[in-house]
Amino acid sequence: MKSVLTIFLLSITMSLFAQHYPDRPSTHGMMLMGNETIYASHLPMFHSPHDYQIILILELTKDDQVIYQQDRKNHPGELVYTIEPETFVLPEMINYTRIFKASIYRGHFERGGSSFLKNITVKIKKVIYYKQFDKNATKPDNLHYLLFGNAKEQFLVHQISSRPDFDENLIVQLKDKKDLKLLTAHPYITVSFHEKDSEKPFSWRTHSGNSKETIRPIVFSSHQTLYLEFDDLK
């Protein structure tokens, strides 16, 4: 009787699960950042099934991790690394499956990039940020970026709100060790920069921003844009 009840509850759960994700299967490319820890930022659009901003930590096998790290070391001038996963339903993968096959490219996988790891197994180790775009959203008064990373590497990704918008990924360095300690205690920190035009990337006339998690400005000692995209978010 207990096993029958378990099967019944499982079937109900799976039925509800299937109804919860109406998105169609598709290829969801991601920008890769980091060396020892591999961060992935979904390359979004404003239409289904790509209308999600997602930041993940991915895990490769030890052998594939070594190949990935060595390729970055051999090509220090290449800023863009992307991953082309197999076709799947994005929210289902993020919230449930978490293991998929993929190829990793030096460069953009749809724009002439070169694949050097093919059909490898990738695991979603952690979800840092996950949000589906709201068609009724309005732009904030200031530019908002998501700050995440670890003691060795820190990154900023522009928090996308409503069209037209842009996707920007940067590698940064925090100046204050207190901010670094705070960052490692949170999945991410939202940093706002005061700019007159919220539809353009941060100008970096000043190297600091404000965060609701701190009572003082967060200061960056350096930054470098890794990826900037306007056309996909018109």
Contacts in CASP RR format, 6 or more apart in sequence:
PFRMAT RR
TARGET T0000
AUTHOR 0000-0000-0000
METHOD contacts of the structure
MODEL  1
MKSVLTIFLLSITMSLFAQHYPDRPSTHGMMLMGNETIYASHLPMFHSPH
DYQIILILELTKDDQVIYQQDRKNHPGELVYTIEPETFVLPEMINYTRIF
KASIYRGHFERGGSSFLKNITVKIKKVIYYKQFDKNATKPDNLHYLLFGN
AKEQFLVHQISSRPDFDENLIVQLKDKKDLKLLTAHPYITVSFHEKDSEK
PFSWRTHSGNSKETIRPIVFSSHQTLYLEFDDLK
17 92 0 8 1.000
17 96 0 8 1.000
20 91 0 8 1.000
21 89 0 8 1.000
21 91 0 8 1.000
21 92 0 8 1.000
23 48 0 8 1.000
23 49 0 8 1.000
23 89 0 8 1.000
23 90 0 8 1.000
23 91 0 8 1.000
23 92 0 8 1.000
24 48 0 8 1.000
24 49 0 8 1.000
24 89 0 8 1.000
25 49 0 8 1.000
25 87 0 8 1.000
25 88 0 8 1.000
25 89 0 8 1.000
26 49 0 8 1.000
26 50 0 8 1.000
26 87 0 8 1.000
26 88 0 8 1.000
26 90 0 8 1.000
27 84 0 8 1.000
27 85 0 8 1.000
27 86 0 8 1.000
27 87 0 8 1.000
28 42 0 8 1.000
28 43 0 8 1.000
28 49 0 8 1.000
28 50 0 8 1.000
28 85 0 8 1.000
28 88 0 8 1.000
28 90 0 8 1.000
28 93 0 8 1.000
29 42 0 8 1.000
29 43 0 8 1.000
29 82 0 8 1.000
29 83 0 8 1.000
29 84 0 8 1.000
29 85 0 8 1.000
29 109 0 8 1.000
30 40 0 8 1.000
30 41 0 8 1.000
30 42 0 8 1.000
30 43 0 8 1.000
30 56 0 8 1.000
30 82 0 8 1.000
30 83 0 8 1.000
30 85 0 8 1.000
31 40 0 8 1.000
31 41 0 8 1.000
31 43 0 8 1.000
31 80 0 8 1.000
31 81 0 8 1.000
31 82 0 8 1.000
31 169 0 8 1.000
31 226 0 8 1.000
31 227 0 8 1.000
32 38 0 8 1.000
32 39 0 8 1.000
32 40 0 8 1.000
32 58 0 8 1.000
32 81 0 8 1.000
32 82 0 8 1.000
32 83 0 8 1.000
32 104 0 8 1.000
33 39 0 8 1.000
33 40 0 8 1.000
33 41 0 8 1.000
33 81 0 8 1.000
33 153 0 8 1.000
33 155 0 8 1.000
33 169 0 8 1.000
33 171 0 8 1.000
33 226 0 8 1.000
34 153 0 8 1.000
34 155 0 8 1.000
34 171 0 8 1.000
35 69 0 8 1.000
35 72 0 8 1.000
35 152 0 8 1.000
35 153 0 8 1.000
36 69 0 8 1.000
36 150 0 8 1.000
36 152 0 8 1.000
36 153 0 8 1.000
37 57 0 8 1.000
37 149 0 8 1.000
37 150 0 8 1.000
37 153 0 8 1.000
38 57 0 8 1.000
38 58 0 8 1.000
38 59 0 8 1.000
38 60 0 8 1.000
38 65 0 8 1.000
38 68 0 8 1.000
39 55 0 8 1.000
39 56 0 8 1.000
39 57 0 8 1.000
39 58 0 8 1.000
39 128 0 8 1.000
39 148 0 8 1.000
39 149 0 8 1.000
39 155 0 8 1.000
40 55 0 8 1.000
40 56 0 8 1.000
40 57 0 8 1.000
40 58 0 8 1.000
40 83 0 8 1.000
41 54 0 8 1.000
41 55 0 8 1.000
41 56 0 8 1.000
41 157 0 8 1.000
41 167 0 8 1.000
41 169 0 8 1.000
42 50 0 8 1.000
42 52 0 8 1.000
42 53 0 8 1.000
42 54 0 8 1.000
42 55 0 8 1.000
42 56 0 8 1.000
42 90 0 8 1.000
43 50 0 8 1.000
43 82 0 8 1.000
43 167 0 8 1.000
43 229 0 8 1.000
43 232 0 8 1.000
44 50 0 8 1.000
44 51 0 8 1.000
44 52 0 8 1.000
44 53 0 8 1.000
44 54 0 8 1.000
44 133 0 8 1.000
44 160 0 8 1.000
44 167 0 8 1.000
44 232 0 8 1.000
44 233 0 8 1.000
45 51 0 8 1.000
45 232 0 8 1.000
45 233 0 8 1.000
46 133 0 8 1.000
46 163 0 8 1.000
46 165 0 8 1.000
46 233 0 8 1.000
49 89 0 8 1.000
49 90 0 8 1.000
50 90 0 8 1.000
51 132 0 8 1.000
51 133 0 8 1.000
52 90 0 8 1.000
52 91 0 8 1.000
52 130 0 8 1.000
52 131 0 8 1.000
52 132 0 8 1.000
52 133 0 8 1.000
53 129 0 8 1.000
53 130 0 8 1.000
53 131 0 8 1.000
53 133 0 8 1.000
53 157 0 8 1.000
53 159 0 8 1.000
53 160 0 8 1.000
54 90 0 8 1.000
54 94 0 8 1.000
54 127 0 8 1.000
54 129 0 8 1.000
54 130 0 8 1.000
54 131 0 8 1.000
55 127 0 8 1.000
55 128 0 8 1.000
55 129 0 8 1.000
55 130 0 8 1.000
55 146 0 8 1.000
55 148 0 8 1.000
55 157 0 8 1.000
55 188 0 8 1.000
56 94 0 8 1.000
56 124 0 8 1.000
56 125 0 8 1.000
56 126 0 8 1.000
56 127 0 8 1.000
56 128 0 8 1.000
57 124 0 8 1.000
57 125 0 8 1.000
57 126 0 8 1.000
57 128 0 8 1.000
58 83 0 8 1.000
58 122 0 8 1.000
58 123 0 8 1.000
58 124 0 8 1.000
58 125 0 8 1.000
59 122 0 8 1.000
59 123 0 8 1.000
59 124 0 8 1.000
59 125 0 8 1.000
60 68 0 8 1.000
60 120 0 8 1.000
60 121 0 8 1.000
60 122 0 8 1.000
60 123 0 8 1.000
61 120 0 8 1.000
61 121 0 8 1.000
64 117 0 8 1.000
64 120 0 8 1.000
64 121 0 8 1.000
67 116 0 8 1.000
67 117 0 8 1.000
68 104 0 8 1.000
68 117 0 8 1.000
71 106 0 8 1.000
71 116 0 8 1.000
72 78 0 8 1.000
72 81 0 8 1.000
75 106 0 8 1.000
78 106 0 8 1.000
78 107 0 8 1.000
79 224 0 8 1.000
79 225 0 8 1.000
79 226 0 8 1.000
79 227 0 8 1.000
80 106 0 8 1.000
80 107 0 8 1.000
80 108 0 8 1.000
80 226 0 8 1.000
80 227 0 8 1.000
81 104 0 8 1.000
81 105 0 8 1.000
81 106 0 8 1.000
81 107 0 8 1.000
82 104 0 8 1.000
82 105 0 8 1.000
82 107 0 8 1.000
82 108 0 8 1.000
82 109 0 8 1.000
82 113 0 8 1.000
83 102 0 8 1.000
83 103 0 8 1.000
83 104 0 8 1.000
83 105 0 8 1.000
83 109 0 8 1.000
83 122 0 8 1.000
84 102 0 8 1.000
84 103 0 8 1.000
84 104 0 8 1.000
84 105 0 8 1.000
84 109 0 8 1.000
84 115 0 8 1.000
85 93 0 8 1.000
85 100 0 8 1.000
85 101 0 8 1.000
85 102 0 8 1.000
85 122 0 8 1.000
86 100 0 8 1.000
86 101 0 8 1.000
86 102 0 8 1.000
88 97 0 8 1.000
88 100 0 8 1.000
91 132 0 8 1.000
93 100 0 8 1.000
93 124 0 8 1.000
94 124 0 8 1.000
94 127 0 8 1.000
94 130 0 8 1.000
98 123 0 8 1.000
98 124 0 8 1.000
99 121 0 8 1.000
99 122 0 8 1.000
99 123 0 8 1.000
99 124 0 8 1.000
100 121 0 8 1.000
100 122 0 8 1.000
101 119 0 8 1.000
101 120 0 8 1.000
101 121 0 8 1.000
101 122 0 8 1.000
102 119 0 8 1.000
102 120 0 8 1.000
102 122 0 8 1.000
103 109 0 8 1.000
103 115 0 8 1.000
103 117 0 8 1.000
103 118 0 8 1.000
103 119 0 8 1.000
103 120 0 8 1.000
104 115 0 8 1.000
104 116 0 8 1.000
104 117 0 8 1.000
104 120 0 8 1.000
105 113 0 8 1.000
105 114 0 8 1.000
105 115 0 8 1.000
105 116 0 8 1.000
106 113 0 8 1.000
106 114 0 8 1.000
106 116 0 8 1.000
107 113 0 8 1.000
107 114 0 8 1.000
109 115 0 8 1.000
126 187 0 8 1.000
128 146 0 8 1.000
128 148 0 8 1.000
128 187 0 8 1.000
128 188 0 8 1.000
129 146 0 8 1.000
129 148 0 8 1.000
129 157 0 8 1.000
129 187 0 8 1.000
129 188 0 8 1.000
133 160 0 8 1.000
133 162 0 8 1.000
134 162 0 8 1.000
135 162 0 8 1.000
137 161 0 8 1.000
137 162 0 8 1.000
138 161 0 8 1.000
138 162 0 8 1.000
139 161 0 8 1.000
139 162 0 8 1.000
139 165 0 8 1.000
139 198 0 8 1.000
139 199 0 8 1.000
140 161 0 8 1.000
140 192 0 8 1.000
140 198 0 8 1.000
141 198 0 8 1.000
142 192 0 8 1.000
142 193 0 8 1.000
142 194 0 8 1.000
142 195 0 8 1.000
142 198 0 8 1.000
143 158 0 8 1.000
143 192 0 8 1.000
143 193 0 8 1.000
143 195 0 8 1.000
143 198 0 8 1.000
143 201 0 8 1.000
143 202 0 8 1.000
144 158 0 8 1.000
144 159 0 8 1.000
144 161 0 8 1.000
144 190 0 8 1.000
144 191 0 8 1.000
144 192 0 8 1.000
144 193 0 8 1.000
145 156 0 8 1.000
145 157 0 8 1.000
145 158 0 8 1.000
145 159 0 8 1.000
145 168 0 8 1.000
145 170 0 8 1.000
145 190 0 8 1.000
145 191 0 8 1.000
145 192 0 8 1.000
145 193 0 8 1.000
145 202 0 8 1.000
146 156 0 8 1.000
146 157 0 8 1.000
146 158 0 8 1.000
146 159 0 8 1.000
146 188 0 8 1.000
146 189 0 8 1.000
146 190 0 8 1.000
146 191 0 8 1.000
147 154 0 8 1.000
147 155 0 8 1.000
147 156 0 8 1.000
147 172 0 8 1.000
147 183 0 8 1.000
147 188 0 8 1.000
147 189 0 8 1.000
147 190 0 8 1.000
147 191 0 8 1.000
147 211 0 8 1.000
147 218 0 8 1.000
148 154 0 8 1.000
148 155 0 8 1.000
148 157 0 8 1.000
148 183 0 8 1.000
148 187 0 8 1.000
148 188 0 8 1.000
148 189 0 8 1.000
149 155 0 8 1.000
149 183 0 8 1.000
149 184 0 8 1.000
150 184 0 8 1.000
151 180 0 8 1.000
151 184 0 8 1.000
153 171 0 8 1.000
154 171 0 8 1.000
154 172 0 8 1.000
154 173 0 8 1.000
154 174 0 8 1.000
154 180 0 8 1.000
154 183 0 8 1.000
155 169 0 8 1.000
155 170 0 8 1.000
155 171 0 8 1.000
155 172 0 8 1.000
156 168 0 8 1.000
156 169 0 8 1.000
156 170 0 8 1.000
156 172 0 8 1.000
156 191 0 8 1.000
156 223 0 8 1.000
157 167 0 8 1.000
157 168 0 8 1.000
157 169 0 8 1.000
157 170 0 8 1.000
158 165 0 8 1.000
158 166 0 8 1.000
158 167 0 8 1.000
158 168 0 8 1.000
158 169 0 8 1.000
158 201 0 8 1.000
159 190 0 8 1.000
160 166 0 8 1.000
160 167 0 8 1.000
160 233 0 8 1.000
163 233 0 8 1.000
163 234 0 8 1.000
164 199 0 8 1.000
164 230 0 8 1.000
164 233 0 8 1.000
164 234 0 8 1.000
165 199 0 8 1.000
165 233 0 8 1.000
166 199 0 8 1.000
166 200 0 8 1.000
166 201 0 8 1.000
166 228 0 8 1.000
166 229 0 8 1.000
166 230 0 8 1.000
166 233 0 8 1.000
167 227 0 8 1.000
167 228 0 8 1.000
167 229 0 8 1.000
167 232 0 8 1.000
167 233 0 8 1.000
168 201 0 8 1.000
168 202 0 8 1.000
168 225 0 8 1.000
168 227 0 8 1.000
168 228 0 8 1.000
168 229 0 8 1.000
169 225 0 8 1.000
169 226 0 8 1.000
169 227 0 8 1.000
169 228 0 8 1.000
170 223 0 8 1.000
170 224 0 8 1.000
170 225 0 8 1.000
170 226 0 8 1.000
171 223 0 8 1.000
171 224 0 8 1.000
171 226 0 8 1.000
172 220 0 8 1.000
172 222 0 8 1.000
172 223 0 8 1.000
172 224 0 8 1.000
173 220 0 8 1.000
173 221 0 8 1.000
173 222 0 8 1.000
173 223 0 8 1.000
174 180 0 8 1.000
174 183 0 8 1.000
174 218 0 8 1.000
174 219 0 8 1.000
174 220 0 8 1.000
174 221 0 8 1.000
175 207 0 8 1.000
175 219 0 8 1.000
175 220 0 8 1.000
175 221 0 8 1.000
176 218 0 8 1.000
176 219 0 8 1.000
179 214 0 8 1.000
179 218 0 8 1.000
179 219 0 8 1.000
182 189 0 8 1.000
182 213 0 8 1.000
182 214 0 8 1.000
183 189 0 8 1.000
186 213 0 8 1.000
189 211 0 8 1.000
189 213 0 8 1.000
189 214 0 8 1.000
189 218 0 8 1.000
190 211 0 8 1.000
190 212 0 8 1.000
190 213 0 8 1.000
191 209 0 8 1.000
191 210 0 8 1.000
191 211 0 8 1.000
191 218 0 8 1.000
192 209 0 8 1.000
192 210 0 8 1.000
192 211 0 8 1.000
193 202 0 8 1.000
193 209 0 8 1.000
193 210 0 8 1.000
194 209 0 8 1.000
194 210 0 8 1.000
195 202 0 8 1.000
195 203 0 8 1.000
201 225 0 8 1.000
201 228 0 8 1.000
204 223 0 8 1.000
207 219 0 8 1.000
207 220 0 8 1.000
207 221 0 8 1.000
207 223 0 8 1.000
208 217 0 8 1.000
208 218 0 8 1.000
208 219 0 8 1.000
208 220 0 8 1.000
209 217 0 8 1.000
209 218 0 8 1.000
209 219 0 8 1.000
210 217 0 8 1.000
210 218 0 8 1.000
211 218 0 8 1.000
END
